[in-house]
Amino acid sequence: MSDDTAPTVVVRGGSKADAVADAVADAGGVVAARASADNADSADAVFAVGEAALLSALDGESTVPVLPIDAGYGRYSLSGADVGRAVEALSAGEARTVRHSAVAVRVGDATVGRAVTDVTLMTSEPARISEYSVGDGVDEIDTFRADGVVAATPLGSAGYARAAGGPVLAPRTGLSVVPIAPYATDVDSWVFEPPVSLSVRRDDAPVSLVLDGDAVRRVPPNVPVELDFGASLSLLRMSV
């Protein structure tokens, strides 16, 4: 895209997507599609409005960079009021693409999916804790009793894992692994270069595997949940 060419944008999202698409057009951008993935591969950017639209946009195989709008990821997400300036930044070639890695997830011998933001093992019943272990893919590092454990990608590290006490990570630095409401007060958290292994050592209630906020399946005791970096994703980052 040259400096004098209007950027082509696909807008995806719910009820606010039309307003964002109108703002793109008002700023001189070309809206290739509204609230769908049509024509995304030929666009300059996908504007994903809301967290659900962001996760959906990042879940495919497209290499078109994604800009979160009102999606809750503070380092990247822009307010809807900044859409016009984002289009101007795209036109001027001032947008920067940042690569983030998704996580491939296996339970035992089965591949169960991938996560863009985080992987959580969580006791399904309230006020019940279980015992978990975390390892570096070779050795067991620690065990602890807690409501659960979350392993967050650098993108997801600003969300649930941060609320649980973990650090915010720079892109492609590793996984933040954080116990959730641990029984003891001196439990560590970690930053690991994948592969990472999580498991349930003893369950006082059923434990669920949750990928990007969606419960996928039960995880029985002593069955490893193996995490490794998979495909990389492109996000747009700009100062507006």
Secondary structure, 3 states (H helix, E strand, C coil): CCCCCCCEEEEEECCCHHHHHHHHHHCCCEEEEECCCCCHHHCCEEEEECHHHHHHHHCCCCCCCEEEECCCCCCCCECHHHHHHHHHHHHCCCCEEEEEEEEEEEECCEEEEEECCEEEEEECCCCCCEEEEEECCCCEEEEEEEEEEEEECCCHHHCHHHHCCCCCCCCCCCEEEEEEEECCCCCCCEEECCCEEEEEEECCCCEEEEECCEEEEECCCCCCEEEEEEEEEEEEECCC
